[in-house]
Amino acid sequence: TSNDEIWSRTGGEVDESALFTFYGNLCGVKLEQPGAVETKNETTFRVDFNFTNGDTVSLELAVYDSSFYSATFMGQSIGLVNRRDVESLQEEFAGLLG
């Protein structure tokens, strides 16, 4: 068996170091207000990680108000994230897409 890893997005491969940077920053996002919240708007940013064993991990973010996005992880509301953190992630993600 091979331990080779291929990082891809729809339409092509992704630079491994750029992906690891994005993933690290995504994992480092802090919940400013933990706990379930009612999502007021449609998802504006969603990231799915699909693994070769068939598992998928997903995070959805939706505008909550002028300061926060609501975060939903694996279908469960988990709290509010600072808007600046989400905007930074979106910019970094756009860079991954080229």
DACORLIN-V157885 format. One record per pair of residues at least 4 apart in sequence whose C-alpha atoms are under 6 Angstrom apart, sorted by sequence separation. I is the first residue (numbers start at 1). GAP is how many residues later the second one is. If there is no record, write none. Layout:
# DACORLIN-V157885
((I GAP) (I GAP))
This chain:
# DACORLIN-V157885
((8 4) (9 4) (19 4) (20 4) (51 4) (64 4) (72 4) (89 4) (8 5) (50 5) (64 5) (72 5) (7 6) (8 6) (50 6) (63 6) (64 6) (71 6) (72 6) (7 7) (49 7) (62 7) (71 7) (49 8) (61 8) (62 8) (71 8) (48 9) (61 9) (70 9) (71 9) (48 10) (61 10) (70 10) (47 11) (60 11) (69 11) (47 12) (60 12) (68 12) (69 12) (46 13) (59 13) (68 13) (46 14) (59 14) (68 14) (69 14) (45 15) (58 15) (68 15) (45 16) (58 16) (67 16) (43 18) (44 18) (43 19) (42 20) (41 21) (40 24) (36 41) (36 42) (37 42) (35 43) (36 43) (35 44) (34 45) (33 46) (33 47) (32 48) (31 49) (32 49) (31 50))
